[in-house]
Amino acid sequence: MLSRCGKPCATPSKAGAGGVDQTTANPAKSSGDRAGTHVMENGGAVPHRPMTHGTKKTKDARVRTVNRRDVSTGNNATMKRRYFGTDGIRGTVGESPITPDFVLRLGYAAGRALAGSQTTGRPTVLIGKDTRVSGYMLEAALEAGFAAAGVDTMLAGPMPTPAVAYLTRALRLAAGVVISASHNPYHDNGIKFFSADGNKLPDQTELEIEAELDNPMTCVRSEQLGKARRLDDAAGRYIEFCKSTFPNEFDLRGMKIVVDCANGAAYHIAPHVFHELGAEVIAIGNHPNGFNINQDCGATAPDALMRAVRANHADLGVALDGDADRLQIVDGAGRLYNGDELLYLLVKDRLDSGGVQGAVGTLMTNMAVEVALKGLGVPFVRAKVGDRYVLEQLYKHGWQIGAEGSGHILCLDKHTTGDGIISALQVLAAIRRADNKPLAKLLDGVRLFPQHMINVRTPAGYDWQSDNRLVAERDAIEAKLGDTGRVLIRASGTEPVLRVMVEAREDSQASSFAQQLANIVKTAA
């Protein structure tokens, strides 16, 4: 196999019977390090790894399940998807649909859809996963389904979701698949797909896969069965790609950074990225055991990072989630910054250094960010909650930057999808460009409104919009708030939960109104 530059790349080797073990995809030495050899991982040293050749982005005419324009069409908005939610298929392991037999059929159905669009040769799909113990079982089932459909697979082992998106595009593969439930606990898992150009699949392609699931599962002839190979240099390729998004005129020498890997997919990658750019790195949440992913660590539980930053007198803390597609930042004082604040920071940085056509948030984006961006003359639009919908709006308007408060940050001039590591590097680049001013100073142009959100579990079939009492109370609260706040009620796309959110200039007011609405839902449910 040749890289884009014509130099030989490592040829993926055949996987063993046990698939890709979570401890084997470990970067080794690199002659391209900008700094020394030592990264602190709770007191231990991290080995170097060999330099690999990156692959430039290119258009692939061989297999195209989706293109950038397809993502925003929304032509199938009226057709209901049975299995795919806002971020793939997700659920509790052992319960429908996250069962080995369903995932086997899913691999076959997706393989059939890919084989039908393949014009030459045999399609190849990349499979990555996070560190959940169920990943082994689901990986084997998915691989078998693809093989039965005549599709080859490359197994990347534990790998961040955005790494799979990048590698799928860089290696000119037919599709990429990630086995992960992102920020959910270990007993959940999920499957999400990326197209040949590194984008999440549009509704149309997901509907095609669901339609194929209704057909009987057969098997291609023996000579046409797919084969599985292991992609041994996946980590090295992705590390080099991440580093390439950081400006060449800067490095991270002199900075002490705590990196919380959430005991997830980035545990063996994220510390190396920051270290190779020169930082002194203290890694936490980097000892996965199959059961501790997102457990009291990572972007959804940032207290551990806040404590570690203060205890180690670090300059900055970076928290990723289980599949490393979202980010939270902690400054040297231990203060936490979410995706809304980081969106403002990145827009302001780009505005100062060039220009920004516009930015995209979501229905949940804090009202203060919208006000602040408009004060800078930057157009701002809200998408539905979910990074795929932020992406749709970015493509629709031809813009490059968007984010969710949860930490999904999209910088389309750097990557096709949200990437926690790359987003952190863009924040660090903004700090360097601002002569290392503290984050609090860089964000003095925005003060978030108090925002209270309560998640209320609901029974199947509950329709809050038909709850007249809830709707009437919402309308009354909105009238009281006027231009000083807002109310948002929405159903989760991944679990049976209704999210009730209130923003107001006064914290007590936001809290009281949110609780009033949540109580109505609880009694109705």
Protein Blocks (a to p, Z undefined) as FASTA:
>chain_A
ZZfkopacdddddddfklpafklmccdddfkbfbdfbdceehiacddddddddddddddf
kbccbdfklmmnommmmpccfklcfeojaddehiafbbfklmmmmmmmmmmmmmmmpmgh
jddddddddfbfklmmmmmmmmmmmmmnopacddebjadfklmmmmmmmnopabdcddde
hjacfkbccdddddfkopacdfklmmmmmmmmmpccddddfklpccddddfklmmmmmmm
mmmmpcfkbccehiacdddehlpaklmmmmmmmmmnopacddehiacghjmgoiagajkl
mmlmmmmmmmnopabdcdddfkopaccdddfkopacdfklmmmmmmmmmmmnnpafbdcd
dfklcfklmmmmmmnopacddddedjklmmmmmmmnopabdcdfkopacdfklbmbdcfk
lmmmmmmmmmmmnoopafklmmmmbccdddddddddddehiafklmmklmmmmmmmmmmn
mmnbccdddddfkbccdddddddfblklmmmmmmmmmmmmmmmZZ
